[in-house]
Amino acid sequence: MDAPLIIFALTLLAYIPLACVLLYVWWKYGKGEVGVSLARVIFLAGSVGLLFLMITV
């Protein structure tokens, strides 16, 4: 396999579970807080942006 493909797969394998835990904790303990909602939106937008960047490069 190609080295960039392996790095991409390992990054996804580590990032997705950690991001899910972070989003779950924010959802469970930060309901109704404007700051937490804003942080969640910024985090998700950044995550999607990084995934798009990793796929296109």
FENURSUL-V874729 format. One line per field, one symbol per residue. ss: DSSP state (@ for helix, = for strand, . for the rest). phi: phi as a letter, one per 20 degrees, with the letter a starting at -180 (. if undefined). A space follows every 10 residues. Layout:
BEGIN
ss=???
phi=???
END
This chain:
BEGIN
ss=..@@@@@@@@ @@@@@@@@@@ @@@@@@@@@. ...@@@@@@@ @@@@@@@@@@ @@@@@@.
phi=.fffffffff fffeffffff ffffffffdc fnefffffff ffffffffff fffffee
END
